[in-house]
Amino acid sequence: MQRRDFLRLSVLTPLALGAGWCVGEVRATAAAATGIKPDGRPHRFELSRQHFLLDGKPFQIMSGEMHPIRIPAEYWRQRIRMAKAMGLNTIAIYLMWNALEAEPGVFDLTSGSRDFAKFIRICQEEGMWVYLRPGPYICGEWDFGGLPPYLLRHPHIRVRDKDDPDYMAAVRRYIATIAPVVKPLLAESGGPILMVQVENEYASFGHDLGYLELIRSLWQQHGVHGPFSISDGLGQVRKEQTYLPGAALGLDGDTDFAGAQAIAGEMPVWMGEGYPGWITHWGDKDFAKGDFAGTLGKLLAEGRSFNMYVVHGGSNFGFGAGANAHGDYSHFEPVITSYDYGSPIDEHGAPTADYHIFRKMIAAHVAQPLPAVPATPPIIRFAPVTPAPHASLWDNLPPSKQVAAPQGNELLFGQDHGMVLYRRKIPGKGGALRIDGMRDYATVFSDGRYVDYLSRMQHPSLRAGDSVELPAAKARAQAELEILVDSFGHVGYGPAMADRKGIVGSIRLNDEELQGWDVHSLPLDASWLAGLRPLRGTATRPGLFFRAKLALDEVGDTYVDMSAWHKGYLWVNGHLLGRYWQLGPQQRLYCPASWLRRGDNDLLVLDMHRTEAAPIRGVEALQG
């Protein structure tokens, strides 16, 4: 999905039909073709005469997007059934490459929510077609746009560039691994996949049509012959001249179908992304909402194919949330943990008011009665529980690495997420500490005492600038300076795609560059957390883990209210729900029932500022 100004779409250009077709004929024939289901037999999906054809008949794709990695696997079927009951006939999915290959050559296509082939088979079992969007780049407000951050361990990497050997070697490995899984799931093989997208929104990044042609050829070399699509803003495609000949042209938030048809020729033009909601960033005044009913009504009336981005957003569990920024890496905007997106099926899987509006509109358009709306998974509250201090980050530092000057965590440690600590002695007189290229949030300590924080975000409630004033050490010639840097997700849209984390510039005290640092890697991953040594005595320094036992008589989905806390991370029974931040607007983290158990549950909090615990409670909604 594109990072651009939100479009409340209400006016559509009339459909430019191929010769020999009229609006009534297309609508009637498409309705008949819509009754064709993915039944395990081979089906022929074609791009011809400006139409999608299924077994030779015009077919109207009525798609809703959802992403398996953002949904607990046990809820996949319920979410798919919800989309079907709203009247859709297709599910669009992104594959997040970095969720499938966290380290070079180490793939996991089967655990948890990574088993996209199983998700696709469930779509087929539920009578839903699939529009596959496998990347390698997907955007989607996901960390690094779905690209694996291990690519940033190459100092001179140029991503989305056919002439960069390191990038293309990784892309070839990815497609060679994914294509054999995709091939038997294509409609021509008896599966539900109608069409495969080539990359995503490339015109918003580059202008080398040869790159898109190469990506398509890699799929073809591995037996995936399409049909193919691209999806982008019309203005960007027109400017960069990156329409891929022979592909369906999906417009993202754009309605100039006639203008697009002039570029696509005989290939179909459709709404590749239509937005019922929008992105929410940390620091936004409120959760973003949308208004899609007018657009949907016209799409239906004209028989126009569409993909609703998103019909269900889910959650950016773990370190999944991405970020946006300007091309010079300024105006950094990290995405919140929730990917509710204002979508018609909310984060918990419940229908919203828009869901019922859209369902009624689609029901009036299709010939067959819609299925009943599935039940929503049970949701529970729990009474406030107050964790106790458990461990200090400062007691759990791994051995340091000595470096002359800062550089990105990916280059220093091969570390993709989490924290890093910079430490060294400085003159005791104090003064102005300036950090250039700090990514993304830092707390500063002098002789073990908290001094101040710095944030990469440019927000009214946050400190402006990139410097803090260090106090003079009391009767000492030297003081110990410590800079603890926490990271948000990597930028995933636009040209700022070398968004390495930690500190990527210089550190200066009173305008003099400081060199010679001890640096500690704090990845916050499962293996590091497993070795946490508990507190000995009382801790008064920020950077504390807090732990609580939550006793439950019954389990269900819940939203964990962290509004009394400041900034940090929450794990439930070892599962990282994601980031929380007092800045808002999100104060509650979605926790699926499958991550809870009857009896005692373990809650672990790492807060960057609090030294005293605060209550945590379970509530029934993301907001309100």
N, C-alpha and C positions, 0 to 999 in steps of 0.2 A: 504494500500500500504506500501511497505517496505522502511525503511530508510537505504539505502545501496548505494554503489557506482553505478553510472549510467551505465547501460549496453546498448550499441548500438548493438542490436541483428541483426545478419546478416546470421548466419548459423544454420540450423535446422537438428536434427537427423532424419532420415527417420522414418515414422510412423510404429510402430509395430502393425500389424493388427491381429485380432482374426482369428481363423481357419475358412476357408470357405469363406473369403472375400478377394477381391483384390482391389487395389486402384481405378480402373475404376468403379467397382461395387459400392463401397462406395460413390464415387463422384456423380454418376448418381442417386443412391437411395436417398442420402442426399439432392440432388437438388430437387427431387420430394417431400420429406418430408418437405423441407423448405417452400414449398407452403402452408402448413397447417397453418392456422391463428387462433388466440384466438377468437373464434366466439361465446362464451357464452355457448357452449356445453362442457361437460366433455371430457378431453383428457388425455391420459395415457403417462406420461413421465417416462422412466425407465433407469437404468444403467445396461447394460448387455453386456457380451462378449467384453469388452473394448470399448463399444460404448454408446453414448446417443441414445435412441430410443424414437420417438414420434409416438404414435399410432402404435407401432410395427415396424417402419421403422427408419433406422439410420438418425440422425438429426445433422446437423452441426450448433452449436451455433456460431453466428457471432454477438458478443455483444459489445456495447459501454457503458461505465459507466458514469453516472451523478447523482448528489445528490439533491433531492428536496429541502433540507434546504438551499442550496447554490444558488438557482435560485428563483427569484420572481415568485409566483404562476401563475400570468397571462402570464408568458412566458413558462410555462411547455410544453404546446402543441407545440409551435414553436420549442423548443429545441428537443423534441421527433421526430417531423417531419423532422428536420434537420438530425438526426441520421438515420432515415428511408431512406431519400433521398440519403444518402451516401452509402446505400446498406445493412445496418445492419438489423438483424431480432429480436434482443433482446436488452433490456435495463437493465443494472445492476445498482442496487442502494444500497448504505449504508443507514441504519437508525442510526442517531446519538441519542443514548439514552438520553444524557444530554439535547438535544433540546426538548425532549418529556416529561421529568420528571425533572424539574429544582429543585424541593424540594421533599423530601421523600413522596411518595404517592400522589403527586399532578401532574397529567398527563394532557397534552394538546396535543391531537391528531388531532385537527381540525382547529386551527387558522393559518392564513398566510400560510407559506410554510411547516407547520408541518403535513398537512393532506396527509400523504403518501398513504393512501388508495385511495384518489382521484387521485393522480399522477399515481398509478398503473392502475386505471380504465381508465385513459386517454391513457396510453400505450395500453391497450386492444382495446379501440375505434380506435386507429391508427394502429391496426394490428400488434403490437409489443409484443413479449413475454418478461417476466421479470425474471431476476436472482436476488433473494433477499439476501442481506447481512446485517442481522439485529443486528449483534454483539452477545453478549453485548459489546465486544470490537471490534473496527473497524480500528484503527489507522487513516488513511486518512488525516494526517496532521491537524486534527481537535483537538480542545481543549481536553486534557486528553484522546485522542484516542476514544472519544465518551462516555467514562464513566462519570457519574455525579460527579462533584467535591465535592458534599456534602459527598461523601464517605470519603474524607480526613478530615472530622470533627471527625472521629474516630481515636484516637491517634495511634492505633496499627494496622490499617487496612492493610490487605494483599490482594490486588486486583488480580483477575485472579487466585484465589486459592480456591479450593473446600472445604478446611478445615477452611476457615475463615467464621464464622457465620454471621457477619455483612454484608460482601460482598455477600454471597450467599443468604441471606434474601432479599437483594435488587434485585439480579438477578432473583430470583423466582418471585418477585412482577412484575418486568419488563416483563418477558416472559408471565406470567399469564395475563397481560394486553394487550400485543401485539398479542399473538397467536389467540385470538378470532377474531381479525381484519384480520389477515393473512389467516386463514383457508378457508373462503369462496372465497378468491382470488387465491387459488391454482388451477392449471390446472385440477386436478381431480374433482374440484367443479365447473368447468366452467369458472374459472378465468385465468389470463395469467402467474401466477408464476410457472415456471418449476422446480426450485430447490432452496433450502435454504442453505446458508452457516452456518457452525457451528463455531462461534467465528471468529478470523482472525489472521493469522501469529503467531500462538501460539508457534511454535518451536523457534521463535526468542526471546521468553520470558521465557518459562519453558519447562518441560519435563514430566509432569504428564498427561499421556493419560487418566487417570480416570476423569480428569477435563473436557476434551472434551466429553467423554462418558456421563457425567452427564448433560452437556448443551444439548446434543442431546436428552437425555431422558426427560428433562423438556419440550422441544417442543412436543415430542411424547405424554406426559401426557396430553397436552392441545390440542390434535387432529391434530397436524402438524407432519405427518409421513414421510416427505421428498418428493422426494429424497434429500439427503444431500451432501454437498461438504465441503472440507477444501481448503485453499489456503495458500501457503508458499513457501519459497525457498527450493529447493531439498536438498541442503547441510545441512540445518538446520533440516529438517524432518529426514534425514538419521542419523544425529548425535544424535538427541534427541529422535528418535524413537516414533514420535507422529503422525504417519499416523493413521487416524480413520478408522478402518475396515468397509467396506461397503459404504464408501463415495467416490465421485469423487475426484481426486487429481488434484488441480489446481497449476500450477507452476508460480511463480512470477518472471518474468524476467529471466527465465531459459529455456533452450532448450534441455536438456537431457531427452527426452521423453522416450527413451528406458530404461534408468536408473530408471526413475520414475515408469515405468510400472512394473519393477521387484518388486517394493514395493507394488503397488496397485493391482497386480494380475489381476482379471477379471474386475475390476472397471475402468472406463474411466480416462485417463490422458489428460489434456488439458492445454492451456495457460490461467491460472486464472487471470493474469495481464500481459499485454504487454504494453510497455510504449512509446507512441508517443511523450511524453514530460517529464518534471520532475519538482520537487519542486524548488521554489525560496525562499531563506531566506533573511531577512534583512541583509544588508551588502555585499551580493553577488555583483560581479562586474557587472553582467547583468542578464536579465531574462533567465532562463534555457530553452533550446530547445532540440529537439530530432530528431531521424532519424529512422523511423519505416517502410519505404516502402519495404526494402529488406526482413525484417521479415514477413510483411504482405503477400508479394508475395509468399513466401514459405509456409506459413500457408494455403493460398488459394489453392495452387497447390496440397498440400497433403491432403486437406479436413479436416484439423485440426481445431477443435473448439477453439475459443479464446474469451477473453474479453479485449477490449482496455481500458486501464486505463490512462487517461480518454478521452472520446470522447468530453466532454464539462465539464470544471471545475467549472465555476461560481465564486462566491465571498465568502470570509470569513467575512460576515457581522457581525456587533456587536463585541462580544468577541470570535468569533468562531475559529480564527486562533490558531493552536497549536504550538508546538515547539519540537525540538530534542535535545538530549544531550547524552554524554557518560554515562556509567553505574554508574560512581561516581558523576554524576550531573555536571561535567565540560563540556567545549566546548558547551555551550548553544547556540542553533541556533533557534531563533523564526521565524516562517513562516510569510510572508507578508500577507497583507489583500487580495490581488488578488489571486484567485486560477485559473488563466488563464491556467497555467501549460504547455503552448506551445501546447495546444490541437487543434485538427482540427476544432472544433467550438469554437471561441474565447469567451471571457468573456461577450461580448455584444450580442452573438448569431450569429455572422457573420462567413461565411466559410473562412478558411485560404487557403494558397497554398496547404498545406498537404491535406486538405479536398478534393480538386479537384483531387489530385493525387490518394488518397485512393478510391474515388468514381469511378474513371475510372477503377482502378484495380478490384474492386468488381463487377462492371457492366459487365466486361468481364468474370466473374466467374459464375454469376447467370443466370438463364434461362429467368426470367421476366425482362422487362425494368424497370428502376428505376423511382420513382416519380420525378417531377421537384423539384429543390432546392427552399425551401420556401423563401419568402421575409425576409430580415433582418429588425428588428424593427428600426424605425426612430431614428436618433441621432442628437443632437443639440449642438451648442456652446452657451456660453453666455459671454458678455463683463466683464472685471474685475470689481469686487466689493470689497470694502475694509471695513471689519467689524470695529465696534467701541468697545472699552473695555466695558464689560457688568457687570461682577461680579468677585469678587476675591474669590478664594478658601479659603483664610484665613479669610474672613468674614462669611464663611458658614460652619465652623467646627461644627460637632455635639458634644454632651457631650463626654468627654474622659473616657477611662477605665484605671484604675491604675493597672500596672503589675510590678512585680519585674524584669522580664527579657523578652526579645522578644520571640515570638513564631509565627508560621504560622497564616496568616489571617483566614484560615479556622477554626483553633482551637480557636483563640481569639474571632472572631465575627461571625463565620459561613459565612464568606464572600468569594465568589468564584473568583471575579474579581475586577478590579478597583485599588484604591490607599489606602494607610494607612500612617498616620503621627505619628512619634515618637517625643516626646518633653520632655525636662527636663533642669534643670539648671546644669551648669558645672563650674569648676574653670575658672576664667577669663584669666589665663595665656596662654590658647590655647594649641596647640600641635598636635600630629599625631592622627587622628581619624581613627580607623580601624573597619570595619564591616565584620564579618564573616557570610556567609550564607545570603547575600543580594539578594533578588529575586524580581524584576530583574533589575531595573533602579532607581537610587535615586538622588535627588537634596538635597544638604546640605546647611543649613542656620545658621548663627550665629548672634544673636540679630536682626533677621529679614532681614539680608543682605545675598544675595546669595554668597556662597563660591566656590562650585565646584559640579561636578556630579560623580557618580560611575555607571558602567555598568557591568552586569554579562557577557556580551558577550566578547569574546576574539577576538578582531578585530584590525587590524593595525591603523585604524583611531580613535579608542577609547582608553581611558586611561587604561594602564595596572595596575594590582594590585587592592586592595580593601581598600585603605586608602586615606585620604585627609589631608591637613595641615590646621588647624584652626588658625585664627589670634588671637592675644591677645586682650582682651577687653580693650578699652581705659578708664583708670582711674576707672575701676570697678573690684570688687572682683569676680563677677560672670557674666556669659553670658548665654543666652538662646540658646540651641542647638535644631535644628529642622531637622528631616530627613524625607523627603517626598518620599515614595517608590511607584513606579508604577509597574504594573505586565504585562507581556506578557501571552500567553497561557500556560497551563500546558503541560509538556512533555508528549507525546503520543506514544512513541515507545521505546522498549527496557526495561531494568530493572529499569530505573530511574523513577518509576511511583509513588513516594511519593513526588512529586514536589510541596510542599506547597509554598505559596507566602508570600510576606512581608519580614520579617527578621526571619530566622530560627536558627541563631547562636548568637554569643555574639557581643556586641558593646564595644570597648575599646578606652580609651583616654590615650595616653602615656603608653600603655601596662597595664593599670588598667581597669578592667571590670566595666562598668557603669550599675548600677541597679536602679530600681525605675523610671518608665516611665509613662507619660500620653500618651495614644495612642488613636487616632481618626480614626474611620472607614469612608472611603470615597468610597462607592461602585460604584458611577457614574451610578447608575441605574435610571430608569424613575421617581420613587417616590422621590429619593434624588434630582434629577435635578428640579423637579417641585417646590421644596421649595427654589430655589436659590434666595437670596436677592441681588438686584442690587447694584452696586457701589455707595458709597457716597464719592464724591470728586475724586481725581486723585490717581490712583494706580501705583506704581513704582516697585512693587515686582513681580517676576515671579510666575506663578500659576494663570493666568488670563483666564477667559472666555471672548470671543469676539463674538459679534452678528451682523448679517447683514440681511437686507431685500433684497431679490433677486427678482426683477420683471421680469416675463416671459410672453411674448405674446403667446407662444406656448410651449408645453411640448414634451419631447422626452428623450431617454436615453442620458446621458452625462458622461464625466469623469471630476471630479472636481480636478483641478490642485492646489496642496498644496506645490509646490516646493519653495515658498518664506517663508514658515513656518519652524519650527524646529522639534518638536516632540509632538504628542498629539493625540486628537480624534476629529472627525468631525461628527456632527449630522445635518441632513437635515429634516426639518419638524418633528422633534422628532425621526427620524430613525437614529440609529448609523451606519454610513457607515463602520467604523472601525478605525484602527490606521493609522497614517501617521508618517514618520520619514525622516528627511533630509538625513540620512545615505543612503537611497535608497536600491535597484535600483528603487523601486516604488515611484513615486511622485504624481500619479493621482489615485483617488478613483472612482470606478464605481458607478453611481447613476441611478437606473432604473426610467423610466418615471412615473411609478405609485407612486413614492415617491415625485413627484413634482406636482405643480398645476399652472394653469394660474393665473396671478396676483402675489401677494406677497408670497414669500417663505422664511422660517426662516432658516438661517444658524447659527449654534452655534459651536464654536471652543474652545477647552481647550488646551492651549499650555503650556508646562512645562518650557519654557525658555523665550519666547518673552514677552516684556512689551509694545511693539508697534505693531499695526496691520500691516498686509501686504496684498497685493491683492490676491484674489481668482478668478479663471476664469474657464469656462467650455470649454472643448476641446472634440475632436471626437475619440480619441484613447488612449489606455493605455500607449503607448510609441510613440516616434517620434516627 
